[in-house]
């Protein structure tokens, strides 16, 4: 085998000059751009000139310590031949010998390499300028200033982030200021640190010199104003740091720019950390133009276009493009490689492809072997790590999203590595740009970019430790959640784990626990304590899934446990909000209540009583709901906890409201809200909904029913604004569903329509089935109220069965009332009478706030069926008036009076009707522009010559009491 090239010789063939010591291939004084692997192949074939070199030997020589497919060799050989043909498309230099290998066949001669310590050397020119550097204007401006002012700048960042591109662009920007003395050294191909100084000397045009080469080199450039770019320093970092620091000190006119995956830590160094490309905003409604303003998306589409993709980004693609850029963490190399696949997969397929490690192997067009694929880029970094750093990086690949140092230590510490060693390894991995640091509230979190995580997961799988690390991960999640399951549970903010545990970790840990290779009992504990975290984030569907799986594994023979309580508590909540109010939900609440009492878990007991109250209210079992509210109040009074007492007053008030005790309800709710205001009590969550919000909704109902329609609508707007601001889907749906009912009572139909549409959208998005069903029912009532009777009847008929199946009686009863009213209007009076009679029979058995309105509707239907016999209808209206007065429901009383007055006007009792209306109107102090009061005044005008534009002056004691409560 021929000897290695001397560092003093060059080889000429055709128009080319190969200088191995400087890793240069020149045509004249101009470099030929080939990648480092292609250069190594050419140097080997030239060295073995006229000999056939086998493919295996080339692979071993050019890719030492790596298992590489021969396809890579063919790609490199193709690139090399293309580069040689670019200057000489006639001569053939390399021949393929089938089955054997390759041979260099062109004549060549060895000549002395240009060298002299003073002149005559061949400096290494800067590579060709990048065509268009996307998204780096600010970075380049900063680097220009730093390079000129500080003289020694290191550009630091992970592989593929664009360090070389920035350095080359910077060199071209500064070229004129340095008289074109901008020199470039690619250190990436060096195999040993002792080659760093000779390589830099060669790049500066300095020949080998006896004595101290560094001192001689510093003297050689001392009077020259040179910008020297040292690219890819991390694998020979100590040698580069030493040379760069000493040149910086001894050559005052020399400016240095280095690129590295970690800081050199050299004297005089100024560090510039290069950030990922900016990402599109995280919004669901992003347009194509908004997405493409982000440099990461601009780069994606620019590289896709040059790769042959002819499509464009429209608004439908915008979310996928934004998510692709986020998945790739704004890394330019990763984006370029992904862009090359867009023509194959399209946006949706490309996004799916980024979910696993397959992305690591996507080939790109980079000539440098370390940038051929993402795997190659990470291989380069991984080889530079210590054994401890490799082990820690692989184990931390299990963590998803930001994590704490404690999390890292929980996963990575073992008998070999203690806490301090793991902490030091994490620090080194951050220094080497494999882990990112995220400052949060005067502390640091860490995050492994997804692409790095995929690579590290692959290394973890190869290590044989994966199952043990997964067990540690699940145990860490369970322990963290158990520690967080303390403090008041009525405030969602109490379990904010953003600093400690990303939700993705909990998902992954649960998946492993309940897989065939996992630990089911650990999964039961994890699911139990994770349920609160999931519920606080309104992830009901996911919470339901894990709780059902975990509950199925609880041994019925085991004693009561806090885990079982948490599971049943969450199960009942999820099933009620997502599915129905069926008996199974009631049984689950009951079972959880028994556990709470047995375990002495009074906070859970309060939550479950709040849930039971809401469950029975939705089923229209108002008496049972009142018993639950009273039991809640007893616990609150016993504890003398101000939050619990206020919640009990809201709950009792809301329950008395639906029973029909309006004055009691208004007083209780007003008292609870006054207590909350005085003590600064805000949102108060029991059983997954804001109880204070429910109290304010109860106030809206009672205000309207008690005769304060204007105040009720104003309070309704406040409730809706508050519910939207808190971004809690269940509470938002509760607010919209029950507030819209009052807006319909007030007959503000345009506003009601907007609210119903929003309710249906939110409920559909979050899969809150009962609330969506309730929204559809309100839509039917709205259509009937608008006079679109046939459409309303059809919609109501279709929703009655789902309302029954979901046991949403609190909505089904008013929907049936509207359905009966609609049936009478379209002529189906017999069916209407049957429907309303059944409702009144049910109301007689179980008290309800709606009874006066049901009786009034029955009277209207009787008038429609037997207009000649008005006595039964009049009796219904009188009963409605009597019940409304008993309940203190002035709103229903006015409705019943309007119907009775219409009837009397037809029987020559207009004067009686006018007197009745005048008497009831005297009870109102506001709301004179609302629909019912406007109708009443108009009817009075039609029945009498006396105008009633102004309300009567007199006030009853009851009315005065109502005013005090409103205030």
Rosetta blueprint (number, residue, H / E / L):
1 X L
2 X L
3 X L
4 X L
5 X L
6 X L
7 X L
8 X L
9 X E
10 X E
11 X E
12 X E
13 X E
14 X L
15 X L
16 X E
17 X E
18 X E
19 X E
20 X H
21 X H
22 X H
23 X L
24 X E
25 X E
26 X E
27 X E
28 X L
29 X L
30 X E
31 X E
32 X L
33 X L
34 X L
35 X L
36 X H
37 X H
38 X H
39 X H
40 X H
41 X H
42 X H
43 X H
44 X H
45 X H
46 X H
47 X H
48 X L
49 X L
50 X L
51 X L
52 X L
53 X E
54 X E
55 X H
56 X H
57 X H
58 X H
59 X H
60 X H
61 X H
62 X H
63 X L
64 X L
65 X L
66 X L
67 X L
68 X L
69 X L
70 X H
71 X H
72 X H
73 X H
74 X H
75 X H
76 X H
77 X H
78 X H
79 X H
80 X H
81 X H
82 X H
83 X H
84 X H
85 X H
86 X L
87 X L
88 X L
89 X L
90 X L
91 X L
92 X L
93 X L
94 X E
95 X E
96 X E
97 X E
98 X L
99 X L
100 X L
101 X E
102 X E
103 X E
104 X E
105 X L
106 X L
107 X L
108 X L
109 X E
110 X E
111 X E
112 X E
113 X L
114 X L
115 X L
116 X L
117 X L
118 X L
119 X L
120 X L
121 X L
122 X L
123 X L
124 X L
125 X E
126 X L
127 X L
128 X L
129 X L
130 X L
131 X L
132 X L
133 X L
134 X L
135 X L
136 X L
137 X H
138 X H
139 X H
140 X H
141 X H
142 X H
143 X H
144 X H
145 X H
146 X H
147 X H
148 X H
149 X H
150 X H
151 X L
152 X E
153 X E
154 X E
155 X E
156 X E
157 X L
158 X L
159 X L
160 X L
161 X L
162 X L
163 X H
164 X H
165 X H
166 X H
167 X H
168 X H
169 X H
170 X H
171 X H
172 X H
173 X H
174 X H
175 X L
176 X H
177 X H
178 X H
179 X L
180 X L
181 X L
182 X E
183 X E
184 X E
185 X E
186 X E
187 X L
188 X L
189 X L
190 X L
191 X L
192 X L
193 X L
194 X L
195 X H
196 X H
197 X H
198 X H
199 X H
200 X H
201 X H
202 X H
203 X H
204 X L
205 X L
206 X L
207 X L
208 X L
209 X L
210 X L
211 X L
212 X L
213 X H
214 X H
215 X H
216 X H
217 X H
218 X H
219 X H
220 X H
221 X H
222 X L
223 X L
224 X L
225 X L
226 X E
227 X E
228 X E
229 X E
230 X E
231 X E
232 X L
233 X L
234 X H
235 X H
236 X H
237 X H
238 X H
239 X H
240 X H
241 X H
242 X H
243 X H
244 X H
245 X H
246 X H
247 X H
248 X H
249 X H
250 X H
251 X L
252 X L
253 X L
254 X E
255 X E
256 X E
257 X E
258 X E
259 X E
260 X E
261 X L
262 X L
263 X L
264 X L
265 X L
266 X L
267 X L
268 X L
269 X L
270 X E
271 X E
272 X E
273 X E
274 X L
275 X L
276 X L
277 X L
278 X L
279 X L
280 X L
281 X L
282 X L
283 X L
284 X L
285 X L
286 X L
287 X L
288 X H
289 X H
290 X H
291 X H
292 X H
293 X L
294 X L
295 X H
296 X H
297 X H
298 X H
299 X H
300 X H
301 X H
302 X H
303 X H
304 X H
305 X H
306 X H
307 X L
308 X L
309 X L
310 X L
311 X L
312 X L
313 X L
314 X L
315 X H
316 X H
317 X H
318 X H
319 X H
320 X H
321 X H
322 X H
323 X H
324 X H
325 X H
326 X H
327 X H
328 X L
329 X L
330 X L
331 X L
332 X H
333 X H
334 X H
335 X H
336 X H
337 X H
338 X H
339 X H
340 X H
341 X H
342 X H
343 X H
344 X H
345 X H
346 X H
347 X H
348 X H
349 X H
350 X H
351 X H
352 X H
353 X H
354 X L
355 X L
356 X L
357 X H
358 X H
359 X H
360 X H
361 X H
362 X L
363 X L
364 X L
365 X L
366 X L
367 X L
368 X L
369 X H
370 X H
371 X H
372 X L
373 X L
374 X H
375 X H
376 X H
377 X H
378 X H
379 X H
380 X H
381 X H
382 X H
383 X H
384 X L
385 X L
386 X L
387 X H
388 X H
389 X H
390 X H
391 X H
392 X H
393 X H
394 X H
395 X H
396 X H
397 X L
398 X L
399 X L
400 X L
401 X L
402 X L
403 X E
404 X L
405 X H
406 X H
407 X H
408 X H
409 X H
410 X H
411 X H
412 X H
413 X L
414 X L
415 X L
416 X L
417 X L
418 X L
419 X H
420 X H
421 X H
422 X H
423 X H
424 X H
425 X H
426 X H
427 X H
428 X H
429 X H
430 X H
431 X H
432 X L
433 X L
434 X L
435 X L
436 X E
437 X E
438 X E
439 X E
440 X E
441 X L
442 X L
443 X E
444 X E
445 X E
446 X E
447 X E
448 X L
449 X L
450 X H
451 X H
452 X H
453 X H
454 X H
455 X H
456 X H
457 X H
458 X H
459 X H
460 X H
461 X H
462 X H
463 X H
464 X L
465 X L
466 X H
467 X H
468 X H
469 X H
470 X H
471 X H
472 X H
473 X H
474 X H
475 X H
476 X H
477 X H
478 X H
479 X H
480 X H
481 X H
482 X H
483 X H
484 X H
485 X L
486 X L
487 X L
488 X L
489 X L
490 X L
491 X L
492 X H
493 X H
494 X H
495 X H
496 X L
497 X L
498 X L
499 X L
500 X L
501 X L
502 X L
503 X H
504 X H
505 X H
506 X H
507 X H
508 X H
509 X H
510 X H
511 X H
512 X H
513 X H
514 X L
515 X L
516 X L
517 X L
518 X L
519 X L
520 X H
521 X H
522 X H
523 X H
524 X H
525 X H
526 X H
527 X H
528 X H
529 X H
530 X H
531 X H
532 X H
533 X H
534 X H
535 X H
536 X H
537 X L
538 X L
539 X L
540 X H
541 X H
542 X H
543 X H
544 X H
545 X H
546 X H
547 X H
548 X H
549 X H
550 X H
551 X H
552 X L
553 X L
554 X L
555 X L
556 X L
557 X L
558 X L
559 X L
560 X L
561 X L
562 X H
563 X H
564 X H
565 X H
566 X H
567 X H
568 X H
569 X H
570 X H
571 X H
572 X H
573 X H
574 X H
575 X H
576 X H
577 X H
578 X H
579 X L
580 X L
581 X L
582 X L
583 X H
584 X H
585 X H
586 X H
587 X H
588 X H
589 X H
590 X H
591 X H
592 X H
593 X H
594 X H
595 X H
596 X H
597 X H
598 X H
599 X H
600 X L
601 X L
602 X H
603 X H
604 X H
605 X H
606 X H
607 X H
608 X H
609 X H
610 X H
611 X H
612 X H
613 X H
614 X H
615 X H
616 X H
617 X H
618 X H
619 X L
620 X L
621 X L
622 X H
623 X H
624 X H
625 X H
626 X H
627 X H
628 X H
629 X H
630 X H
631 X H
632 X H
633 X H
634 X H
635 X H
636 X H
637 X H
638 X H
639 X H
640 X L
641 X L
642 X H
643 X H
644 X H
645 X H
646 X H
647 X H
648 X H
649 X H
650 X H
651 X H
652 X H
653 X H
654 X H
655 X H
656 X H
657 X H
658 X H
659 X H
660 X L
661 X L
662 X H
663 X H
664 X H
665 X H
666 X H
667 X H
668 X H
669 X H
670 X H
671 X H
672 X H
673 X H
674 X H
675 X H
676 X H
677 X H
678 X H
679 X H
680 X L
681 X L
682 X L
683 X L
684 X L
685 X E
686 X E
687 X L
688 X L
689 X E
690 X E
691 X H
692 X H
693 X H
694 X H
695 X H
696 X H
697 X H
698 X H
699 X H
700 X H
701 X H
702 X H
703 X H
704 X H
705 X H
706 X L
707 X L
708 X L
709 X H
710 X H
711 X H
712 X H
713 X H
714 X H
715 X H
716 X H
717 X H
718 X H
719 X H
720 X H
721 X H
722 X H
723 X H
724 X H
725 X H
726 X H
727 X L
728 X L
729 X H
730 X H
731 X H
732 X H
733 X H
734 X H
735 X H
736 X H
737 X H
738 X H
739 X H
740 X H
741 X H
742 X H
743 X H
744 X H
745 X H
746 X L
747 X L
748 X L
749 X H
750 X H
751 X H
752 X H
753 X H
754 X H
755 X H
756 X H
757 X H
758 X H
759 X H
760 X H
761 X H
762 X H
763 X H
764 X H
765 X H
766 X L
767 X L
768 X L
769 X H
770 X H
771 X H
772 X H
773 X H
774 X H
775 X H
776 X H
777 X H
778 X H
779 X H
780 X H
781 X H
782 X H
783 X H
784 X H
785 X H
786 X H
787 X L
788 X L
789 X H
790 X H
791 X H
792 X H
793 X H
794 X H
795 X H
796 X H
797 X H
798 X H
799 X H
800 X H
801 X H
802 X H
803 X H
804 X H
805 X H
806 X L
807 X L
808 X L
809 X H
810 X H
811 X H
812 X H
813 X H
814 X H
815 X H
816 X H
817 X H
818 X H
819 X H
820 X H
821 X H
822 X H
823 X H
824 X H
825 X H
826 X L
827 X L
828 X L
829 X H
830 X H
831 X H
832 X H
833 X H
834 X H
835 X H
836 X H
837 X H
838 X H
839 X H
840 X H
841 X H
842 X H
843 X H
844 X H
845 X H
846 X L
847 X L
848 X L
849 X L
850 X L
851 X H
852 X H
853 X H
854 X H
855 X H
856 X H
857 X H
858 X H
859 X H
860 X H
861 X H
862 X H
863 X H
864 X H
865 X H
866 X L
867 X L
868 X L
869 X L
870 X L
871 X H
872 X H
873 X H
874 X H
875 X H
876 X H
877 X H
878 X H
879 X H
880 X H
881 X H
882 X H
883 X H
884 X H
885 X H
886 X H
887 X H
888 X L
889 X L
890 X H
891 X H
892 X H
893 X H
894 X H
895 X H
896 X H
897 X H
898 X H
899 X H
900 X H
901 X H
902 X H
903 X H
904 X H
905 X H
906 X L
907 X L
908 X L
909 X L
910 X H
911 X H
912 X H
913 X H
914 X H
915 X H
916 X H
917 X H
918 X H
919 X H
920 X H
921 X H
922 X L
923 X L
924 X L
925 X L
926 X L
927 X L
928 X L
929 X L
930 X L
931 X H
932 X H
933 X H
934 X H
935 X H
936 X H
937 X H
938 X H
939 X H
940 X H
941 X H
942 X H
943 X H
944 X L
945 X L
946 X L
947 X L
948 X L
949 X L
950 X L
951 X L
952 X L
953 X L
954 X L
955 X L
956 X L
957 X H
958 X H
959 X H
960 X H
961 X H
962 X H
963 X H
964 X H
965 X H
966 X H
967 X L
